[in-house]
Amino acid sequence: MSRESEILAYRNTFAPALQVPPHDLDAETLVLGALLRDFPGIEAAKVLPILAPDDFYGVTNGAVYRTIARLSREGKSYDPMMVIREAERVAPESSVDVRECVRVALESADRAPNATTYAYVVANHARRRQMLHLALEIEQQAYENEDADALVATAQRRMLSVAAPKADGEIAALGDSVASVVDAIATNKRREVGIPTGLTALDAVSGGLKPGKLLVIGARTSVGKTALAHQIGCDVATAGYPVVFVSLEMDHDELAVRYLSRETGIDLRRIDENRDLGDADVQALDTVRRERTKHVPMWVRAPRSAKPADLTAWFVAEVMRRKVRVFVIDYLGLLDVGGSAGRSANRAQEIGVATRALKAAAMQTGTTMIVLAQLNRGLEGRDVKAPRLSDLRDSGDIEQDADGVWLMHYPHDHDKNKPRDVMEIHVAKNRGGPKGEVVRLKWEPACVRFSDQPTPEWRP
């Protein structure tokens, strides 16, 4: 079906039963008028990133704009007659309509001080039509598709592409990208790196937390993956970047106790049990409450269960509401993924569905997703206890979908001659950076705190 036929069918769907879809033909004409008198191409350079030809409700308007856009992208100067000739060459049958469209647009040119203002009007109406069209598709699919979860996931992805059309796959010429990097080097301007984790040694290897990336932190049970992720989340939020921690394992109070222990250095169990706390301890805890958390943009959600599709929609809402930059999910194995990959799917396939959904959510929202995962017990039977990628439980697609994988290893668990206060972070995957590095952090289990200071007696 041609584009014109699609538009006519789309209009016929709405017009008789409901009303004419949102549009503004006058704004479309003003955009074309401003572009047609824009011989240097200045306005075209501003409008092309905003509008696509299909955003025009008027079919002929879209054809004329498509011609202007093509000539501009090819670096050719154009005038009204050239636009007419090129449009007629592509669609000879529309010659009369094209000439009339250009004539009317030129007559309106004096009313359009710039094309950008009206381009946004046209784009806004186009997005509203896309939403109406999508609503009809979803309604039809709801009658035909028995899998509600799959329908919701599809609808969310489609709606997000309408809500943020420029966030998914912007096109940039190679020459422009190279020029940007070289200019930054020539002016001694450092390229923007990721958000600092609060642990310098980790940032030196990973480059920080980067938008659109999925970071997996894996460890055996009780090694400290929640402690590490929660500390990173708190430090990122303290630096001013909004963070949401989704905990499927601990409630709000448990995480708050960990924060208080880490900030004050008071033993976690003493705070949790309200035991042996002196006046100085109580004062220290109150100081943290009054002075350190008041303006920290961090929120905790502790649902009983969560499906990846539901989380994706919620992530989008939180980004819009709170400008969230980092999400932490604790942990992957507790996500409700049953049946999400089909009735005959195994656990690895279901986990794969979850990691792909989280990766897609990271890219679509421009946030960092930190996801915690369990390691298999298999490493316990090996002579070499250091973890590796294949130790990720149900690892199937985790290795493929993740941009970064940090595997935690506590040497003292396997060799009591090793110091008790050293935690190893094995950077098993680091897309775009070095991998195979081992970062050693100081670990204080009593107050669940990590720091960069190495232990003097440690010898790798």
Backbone torsions as a table, in degrees:
resi	resn	phi	psi	omega
1	MET	NA	133.4	-179.5
2	SER	-72.3	165.2	178.6
3	ARG	-60.6	-40.9	-179.7
4	GLU	-62.7	-41.2	179.8
5	SER	-66.0	-38.7	178.1
6	GLU	-61.6	-43.9	-178.7
7	ILE	-64.6	-43.8	179.9
8	LEU	-63.5	-42.3	178.2
9	ALA	-64.2	-39.1	-179.9
10	TYR	-64.2	-43.9	-179.8
11	ARG	-65.4	-41.5	-179.3
12	ASN	-64.6	-27.3	177.8
13	THR	-66.4	-40.1	-174.5
14	PHE	-89.3	-46.5	-166.4
15	ALA	-58.0	-49.8	-176.0
16	PRO	-66.3	-44.0	-172.8
17	ALA	-84.9	-35.8	-174.6
18	LEU	-117.8	-96.6	-178.6
19	GLN	-158.6	171.5	-178.9
20	VAL	-66.0	133.7	179.9
21	PRO	-59.3	152.3	-178.6
22	PRO	-61.4	133.9	177.3
23	HIS	-165.6	168.3	177.4
24	ASP	-147.3	90.8	-178.0
25	LEU	-64.2	-31.3	179.0
26	ASP	-65.0	-42.3	178.3
27	ALA	-64.4	-37.8	177.9
28	GLU	-62.8	-41.6	179.4
29	THR	-64.9	-39.6	179.7
30	LEU	-66.4	-36.4	176.3
31	VAL	-61.8	-48.0	-179.1
32	LEU	-64.0	-38.8	179.3
33	GLY	-62.0	-43.8	179.5
34	ALA	-65.0	-37.2	-179.3
35	LEU	-72.8	-37.3	-177.3
36	LEU	-68.8	-25.1	176.9
37	ARG	-96.1	3.7	-175.2
38	ASP	-92.6	67.9	-174.4
39	PHE	-62.8	-34.0	177.0
40	PRO	-72.9	-14.6	179.3
41	GLY	84.2	14.0	-178.1
42	ILE	-67.0	-46.7	-178.8
43	GLU	-66.9	-37.2	-179.9
44	ALA	-60.3	-39.4	-180.0
45	ALA	-62.8	-29.9	179.5
46	LYS	-81.3	-33.7	-173.2
47	VAL	-84.2	-35.3	-175.1
48	LEU	-54.1	-39.3	177.6
49	PRO	-70.5	-14.8	-175.6
50	ILE	-92.7	-41.9	-171.2
51	LEU	-117.7	142.9	168.8
52	ALA	-108.7	156.2	179.7
53	PRO	-55.4	-36.6	-178.5
54	ASP	-71.6	-7.6	177.5
55	ASP	-74.9	-14.3	-179.8
56	PHE	-82.4	132.7	177.9
57	TYR	-74.6	-39.5	176.8
58	GLY	-74.2	121.9	-175.8
59	VAL	-60.6	-45.0	179.7
60	THR	-67.6	-37.8	176.2
61	ASN	-57.6	-43.3	179.1
62	GLY	-64.5	-36.9	179.5
63	ALA	-66.7	-41.3	178.8
64	VAL	-66.2	-43.3	179.6
65	TYR	-64.3	-38.9	178.9
66	ARG	-60.2	-38.6	178.9
67	THR	-67.2	-44.8	179.2
68	ILE	-61.8	-43.2	-178.4
69	ALA	-63.7	-41.8	-179.2
70	ARG	-65.5	-44.6	179.4
71	LEU	-62.9	-40.5	-179.5
72	SER	-65.6	-42.7	-179.2
73	ARG	-68.4	-27.1	177.6
74	GLU	-81.8	-0.7	178.3
75	GLY	77.2	18.2	-178.8
76	LYS	-95.3	136.5	171.9
77	SER	-73.8	150.8	-176.7
78	TYR	-141.6	157.7	173.4
79	ASP	-135.2	172.4	-176.7
80	PRO	-55.2	-40.1	-178.6
81	MET	-68.0	-38.9	178.0
82	MET	-63.8	-39.5	178.2
83	VAL	-62.3	-43.4	179.3
84	ILE	-61.7	-46.9	-178.3
85	ARG	-61.8	-44.0	-178.7
86	GLU	-66.3	-41.4	179.2
87	ALA	-66.1	-39.1	178.1
88	GLU	-68.2	-34.7	179.1
89	ARG	-63.5	-39.5	-180.0
90	VAL	-73.6	-38.9	-177.8
91	ALA	-137.3	80.6	-176.7
92	PRO	-57.8	-31.7	-176.7
93	GLU	-67.6	-16.4	-177.7
94	SER	-102.0	19.7	-174.3
95	SER	-55.7	-48.9	-177.6
96	VAL	-62.6	-44.5	-179.6
97	ASP	-63.8	-40.5	-179.3
98	VAL	-63.7	-46.9	-179.1
99	ARG	-61.5	-41.4	179.0
100	GLU	-67.2	-39.9	178.6
101	CYS	-60.5	-46.7	179.9
102	VAL	-64.9	-39.9	179.8
103	ARG	-61.3	-47.2	-179.2
104	VAL	-65.3	-38.9	-179.6
105	ALA	-64.6	-41.0	179.7
106	LEU	-66.3	-36.1	178.3
107	GLU	-65.6	-27.1	-178.5
108	SER	-91.6	-3.4	-172.0
109	ALA	-58.0	-35.7	-177.9
110	ASP	-68.0	-18.6	179.4
111	ARG	-87.6	-3.5	-176.7
112	ALA	-115.6	92.9	-179.5
113	PRO	-60.5	-32.8	173.7
114	ASN	-154.6	154.2	-175.8
115	ALA	-79.0	-26.0	-172.9
116	THR	-60.9	-43.4	-178.0
117	THR	-56.0	-48.0	-177.4
118	TYR	-78.5	-23.9	176.9
119	ALA	-62.0	-40.3	178.6
120	TYR	-66.1	-33.5	176.8
121	VAL	-64.6	-46.6	179.6
122	VAL	-62.7	-44.2	-179.6
123	ALA	-62.9	-38.5	179.8
124	ASN	-62.7	-45.2	178.2
125	HIS	-64.8	-37.8	179.3
126	ALA	-62.0	-41.2	179.8
127	ARG	-67.1	-37.0	177.4
128	ARG	-64.2	-39.8	177.2
129	ARG	-65.5	-38.9	178.0
130	GLN	-61.4	-39.6	179.3
131	MET	-65.9	-39.9	178.0
132	LEU	-65.2	-43.1	178.9
133	HIS	-62.9	-42.7	179.5
134	LEU	-64.6	-38.2	179.1
135	ALA	-61.3	-40.1	177.4
136	LEU	-65.4	-41.4	179.1
137	GLU	-63.1	-43.7	-179.4
138	ILE	-63.6	-41.3	178.5
139	GLU	-59.8	-44.3	-179.5
140	GLN	-66.3	-42.8	-179.5
141	GLN	-66.4	-30.1	179.4
142	ALA	-64.6	-29.9	176.6
143	TYR	-76.9	-29.8	-171.7
144	GLU	-99.1	-26.7	-173.2
145	ASN	-100.4	122.9	-178.6
146	GLU	-83.6	-16.9	-177.4
147	ASP	-90.3	98.1	-176.3
148	ALA	-65.1	-38.9	-179.6
149	ASP	-61.7	-44.2	179.5
150	ALA	-64.5	-38.7	179.3
151	LEU	-65.2	-43.8	179.1
152	VAL	-62.6	-44.2	-179.5
153	ALA	-61.6	-43.7	179.2
154	THR	-63.8	-44.5	-179.6
155	ALA	-62.3	-39.5	179.7
156	GLN	-64.8	-43.3	178.9
157	ARG	-63.3	-42.8	-179.2
158	ARG	-66.6	-42.6	-179.0
159	MET	-65.8	-37.4	179.2
160	LEU	-66.0	-35.6	178.7
161	SER	-66.5	-28.6	175.7
162	VAL	-78.0	-40.0	-177.0
163	ALA	-67.4	-34.7	-178.4
164	ALA	-135.1	67.5	-172.8
165	PRO	-64.0	-26.5	-177.1
166	LYS	-86.5	-7.6	-175.9
167	ALA	-83.7	-14.6	-173.3
168	ASP	-112.1	96.4	172.4
169	GLY	81.8	46.1	174.3
170	GLU	-62.5	145.3	-178.4
171	ILE	-98.9	130.8	176.8
172	ALA	-134.5	134.8	178.6
173	ALA	-67.4	143.5	-179.9
174	LEU	-56.4	-43.1	-179.1
175	GLY	-59.7	-38.6	179.4
176	ASP	-66.1	-41.8	-178.8
177	SER	-66.0	-42.9	179.2
178	VAL	-63.1	-43.0	-179.9
179	ALA	-61.0	-39.6	-179.9
180	SER	-62.4	-43.9	-179.6
181	VAL	-66.6	-45.6	-178.5
182	VAL	-64.2	-40.5	178.5
183	ASP	-61.8	-40.6	179.5
184	ALA	-63.6	-38.8	178.9
185	ILE	-68.4	-43.6	-177.4
186	ALA	-63.9	-32.5	-179.8
187	THR	-93.4	8.7	179.6
188	ASN	59.4	31.3	179.2
189	LYS	-98.6	122.5	-178.6
190	ARG	-74.4	138.4	175.6
191	ARG	-67.1	148.3	-179.0
192	GLU	-64.4	129.5	177.8
193	VAL	-103.5	-176.7	-177.3
194	GLY	-73.6	173.7	177.7
195	ILE	-69.7	130.0	179.7
196	PRO	-61.8	141.3	179.3
197	THR	-83.6	-13.6	-173.7
198	GLY	95.3	-7.8	177.7
199	LEU	-119.5	104.3	-172.3
200	THR	-58.1	-39.9	-177.9
201	ALA	-62.8	-38.9	177.9
202	LEU	-69.5	-41.4	-179.9
203	ASP	-63.1	-34.7	-178.6
204	ALA	-63.0	-30.8	-179.1
205	VAL	-90.5	-42.9	-171.6
206	SER	-91.9	-21.9	-175.0
207	GLY	81.2	10.8	179.0
208	GLY	88.4	-173.2	-178.4
209	LEU	-91.6	118.7	-172.7
210	LYS	-108.0	145.8	-178.6
211	PRO	-63.8	144.3	177.9
212	GLY	77.7	10.6	-175.2
213	LYS	-109.9	147.7	175.6
214	LEU	-108.8	116.7	179.7
215	LEU	-110.5	124.5	178.3
216	VAL	-106.2	128.1	174.3
217	ILE	-110.3	114.9	-176.6
218	GLY	-112.2	146.1	178.0
219	ALA	-166.1	160.0	172.2
220	ARG	-71.4	164.9	-179.3
221	THR	-57.5	136.4	174.2
222	SER	68.5	16.7	176.9
223	VAL	-81.3	-31.1	177.2
224	GLY	128.7	21.4	-177.9
225	LYS	-68.1	-37.7	176.4
226	THR	-64.9	-41.0	179.4
227	ALA	-60.8	-44.1	-179.4
228	LEU	-66.3	-47.8	-178.1
229	ALA	-64.7	-40.0	-179.7
230	HIS	-67.5	-40.5	177.9
231	GLN	-63.4	-44.6	177.8
232	ILE	-59.9	-45.2	178.7
233	GLY	-58.4	-44.9	-179.7
234	CYS	-65.5	-42.0	-179.5
235	ASP	-66.7	-39.0	177.7
236	VAL	-63.6	-44.0	179.6
237	ALA	-66.1	-39.1	178.5
238	THR	-61.7	-30.7	178.0
239	ALA	-77.8	-3.4	174.5
240	GLY	106.3	2.5	179.6
241	TYR	-97.4	120.7	-178.1
242	PRO	-60.7	135.5	-175.9
243	VAL	-133.2	141.1	171.8
244	VAL	-122.5	128.4	179.6
245	PHE	-107.6	114.8	178.4
246	VAL	-98.7	110.4	-175.3
247	SER	-110.3	115.5	176.2
248	LEU	-97.3	2.1	-175.0
249	GLU	-119.0	-34.5	-177.9
250	MET	-123.0	153.1	177.1
251	ASP	-91.2	179.4	-175.7
252	HIS	-59.4	-43.9	-176.4
253	ASP	-66.0	-39.5	179.5
254	GLU	-60.8	-41.3	179.2
255	LEU	-70.6	-33.9	178.1
256	ALA	-65.9	-38.7	177.7
257	VAL	-62.5	-41.9	178.4
258	ARG	-61.6	-42.4	179.8
259	TYR	-62.2	-45.8	-179.4
260	LEU	-62.7	-40.9	179.3
261	SER	-63.8	-44.0	-178.2
262	ARG	-65.8	-39.9	-176.6
263	GLU	-74.8	-31.9	-176.6
264	THR	-100.2	-20.6	-175.5
265	GLY	80.9	6.2	178.4
266	ILE	-80.4	138.2	-178.1
267	ASP	-51.0	130.9	-177.8
268	LEU	-54.8	-43.7	-176.9
269	ARG	-66.3	-34.3	179.1
270	ARG	-65.6	-39.2	177.9
271	ILE	-70.3	-44.3	-176.6
272	ASP	-62.6	-38.4	-177.8
273	GLU	-96.0	-0.1	-176.8
274	ASN	50.6	54.1	-173.1
275	ARG	-124.3	134.7	174.4
276	ASP	56.6	39.9	178.4
277	LEU	-99.0	116.3	179.1
278	GLY	-83.9	178.6	-179.3
279	ASP	-59.9	-39.5	-179.7
280	ALA	-64.6	-37.7	178.7
281	ASP	-65.1	-45.9	-179.8
282	VAL	-61.8	-40.4	178.7
283	GLN	-63.1	-40.8	179.4
284	ALA	-64.2	-41.6	178.6
285	LEU	-64.4	-40.6	-180.0
286	ASP	-67.4	-35.2	177.5
287	THR	-62.6	-42.5	177.2
288	VAL	-60.9	-45.3	-179.1
289	ARG	-60.4	-42.5	-173.8
290	ARG	-81.9	-35.7	-168.0
291	GLU	-108.6	-24.7	-171.6
292	ARG	-106.9	-21.2	-173.8
293	THR	-108.2	-9.6	-171.1
294	LYS	-58.6	-42.5	-175.4
295	HIS	-115.5	21.0	179.2
296	VAL	-83.9	119.1	-176.2
297	PRO	-80.4	70.3	177.8
298	MET	-132.6	137.3	-179.2
299	TRP	-130.0	149.1	-180.0
300	VAL	-119.9	131.9	173.5
301	ARG	-119.2	128.3	-177.6
302	ALA	-124.2	75.5	-179.8
303	PRO	-76.2	156.5	177.0
304	ARG	-70.4	-35.3	175.8
305	SER	-154.2	163.0	-179.5
306	ALA	-156.1	134.2	174.8
307	LYS	-97.9	143.4	179.9
308	PRO	-52.9	-41.2	-179.0
309	ALA	-63.0	-41.2	178.5
310	ASP	-66.9	-40.2	179.3
311	LEU	-63.3	-38.7	-178.7
312	THR	-58.2	-46.9	178.8
313	ALA	-63.5	-39.0	-179.6
314	TRP	-68.2	-37.6	177.0
315	PHE	-57.5	-46.2	-179.1
316	VAL	-60.1	-44.8	-179.9
317	ALA	-62.7	-40.5	-179.4
318	GLU	-68.9	-35.6	176.8
319	VAL	-63.5	-41.4	179.9
320	MET	-70.8	-37.5	-175.7
321	ARG	-80.9	-43.9	-172.1
322	ARG	-116.6	1.8	-179.0
323	LYS	58.5	40.3	-176.1
324	VAL	-62.3	138.6	178.8
325	ARG	-109.4	-26.5	-177.5
326	VAL	-137.7	132.7	172.6
327	PHE	-114.7	139.4	175.6
328	VAL	-120.5	128.4	180.0
329	ILE	-117.3	117.8	-177.1
330	ASP	-120.4	101.1	-1.7
331	TYR	-140.1	176.9	-171.8
332	LEU	-58.4	-41.0	-176.2
333	GLY	-65.4	-17.3	-178.8
334	LEU	-97.4	-1.7	175.8
335	LEU	-67.4	144.2	179.6
336	ASP	-82.9	92.7	-177.9
337	VAL	-114.2	11.0	-178.1
338	GLY	-58.6	122.7	176.9
339	GLY	78.5	-1.1	-175.8
340	SER	-70.6	-18.1	179.6
341	ALA	-108.6	13.9	-178.1
342	GLY	108.9	157.5	-173.6
343	ARG	-64.9	-30.1	-176.3
344	SER	-96.0	7.4	-175.9
345	ALA	-73.4	147.8	173.7
346	ASN	-91.1	178.1	-174.7
347	ARG	-62.8	-39.0	-179.5
348	ALA	-61.9	-39.6	178.5
349	GLN	-66.7	-38.7	178.9
350	GLU	-66.2	-41.2	176.3
351	ILE	-62.7	-36.4	177.6
352	GLY	-61.2	-39.8	176.7
353	VAL	-60.3	-41.6	-179.3
354	ALA	-65.9	-46.0	-177.8
355	THR	-67.5	-35.9	176.8
356	ARG	-65.7	-39.2	178.5
357	ALA	-64.7	-41.3	-179.7
358	LEU	-69.0	-38.5	176.7
359	LYS	-63.7	-44.0	178.8
360	ALA	-62.5	-39.9	178.9
361	ALA	-63.8	-39.6	178.1
362	ALA	-61.4	-44.4	-178.4
363	MET	-68.8	-41.2	-176.2
364	GLN	-71.6	-32.8	-179.0
365	THR	-95.6	-10.6	-179.1
366	GLY	69.5	30.1	-179.2
367	THR	-114.3	169.0	172.3
368	THR	-96.9	130.0	175.6
369	MET	-105.5	116.6	174.3
370	ILE	-102.7	117.6	-176.5
371	VAL	-120.0	129.8	179.3
372	LEU	-91.9	145.8	-177.6
373	ALA	-144.4	153.1	179.4
374	GLN	-86.3	150.9	171.2
375	LEU	-100.0	151.2	179.3
376	ASN	-67.5	159.7	176.9
377	ARG	-76.9	-9.0	-175.1
378	GLY	-57.4	-31.2	-177.9
379	LEU	-66.0	-20.9	-179.7
380	GLU	-65.0	-27.2	-178.0
381	GLY	-92.1	3.0	-179.8
382	ARG	-93.5	154.4	174.8
383	ASP	-68.5	-40.4	177.7
384	VAL	-92.8	114.1	-173.1
385	LYS	-86.8	-10.6	-179.1
386	ALA	-59.7	133.8	-176.7
387	PRO	-73.6	158.0	175.5
388	ARG	-140.2	169.8	-173.4
389	LEU	-54.6	-40.6	-176.9
390	SER	-66.3	-10.5	178.5
391	ASP	-79.4	-10.5	177.7
392	LEU	-62.9	127.9	-177.8
393	ARG	-65.6	134.4	-176.9
394	ASP	51.2	45.1	-167.0
395	SER	-69.2	-17.0	-179.1
396	GLY	-5.1	-80.1	-174.2
397	ASP	-102.2	-2.6	-178.6
398	ILE	-61.5	-45.0	-178.8
399	GLU	-60.9	-37.9	-176.4
400	GLN	-74.6	-42.9	-173.3
401	ASP	-78.8	-31.0	-175.6
402	ALA	-72.6	142.1	173.0
403	ASP	-85.5	-29.1	178.1
404	GLY	-142.7	143.4	176.2
405	VAL	-132.6	120.8	175.0
406	TRP	-111.1	123.5	179.9
407	LEU	-109.6	124.0	-176.4
408	MET	-89.6	140.3	-178.8
409	HIS	-141.6	126.6	179.9
410	TYR	-108.4	94.0	-174.0
411	PRO	-54.8	-31.4	-176.7
412	HIS	-63.4	-26.0	178.4
413	ASP	-61.4	-32.4	-174.4
414	HIS	-106.4	-17.5	-179.6
415	ASP	-143.8	103.2	-174.5
416	LYS	-67.9	-8.5	175.1
417	ASN	-80.5	-13.7	177.0
418	LYS	-77.6	150.6	-179.3
419	PRO	-62.6	147.2	-177.0
420	ARG	-76.6	-17.1	-172.1
421	ASP	-111.2	33.6	176.5
422	VAL	-124.4	127.4	175.0
423	MET	-116.4	132.8	177.2
424	GLU	-98.3	136.6	172.7
425	ILE	-114.8	109.9	179.7
426	HIS	-90.6	116.0	-180.0
427	VAL	-83.4	89.0	-173.6
428	ALA	-79.5	-27.0	176.4
429	LYS	-143.6	138.3	-176.3
430	ASN	-154.5	80.3	-174.7
431	ARG	-58.6	121.8	-179.9
432	GLY	86.6	6.2	-178.9
433	GLY	-148.9	-178.3	-178.7
434	PRO	-70.0	142.0	175.5
435	LYS	-124.4	165.1	-177.3
436	GLY	88.1	-4.2	178.8
437	GLU	-72.7	150.3	175.3
438	VAL	-119.7	118.4	179.0
439	VAL	-101.4	128.2	-179.6
440	ARG	-106.7	124.9	-179.0
441	LEU	-116.6	152.0	172.2
442	LYS	-77.0	134.0	-175.1
443	TRP	-124.4	122.7	178.1
444	GLU	-114.5	89.4	-174.6
445	PRO	-62.6	-29.3	-178.1
446	ALA	-61.5	-34.0	179.3
447	CYS	-120.5	22.4	176.4
448	VAL	41.1	55.6	-175.4
449	ARG	-127.9	136.3	174.5
450	PHE	-110.0	149.4	175.6
451	SER	-151.7	168.8	-175.9
452	ASP	-80.2	-19.2	-174.2
453	GLN	-65.8	119.8	177.2
454	PRO	-75.2	157.6	177.2
455	THR	-80.4	129.9	-175.9
456	PRO	-54.3	-38.4	-173.4
457	GLU	-85.6	-0.4	-176.7
458	TRP	-70.5	132.4	174.1
459	ARG	-130.8	116.2	-178.0
460	PRO	-62.0	NA	NA
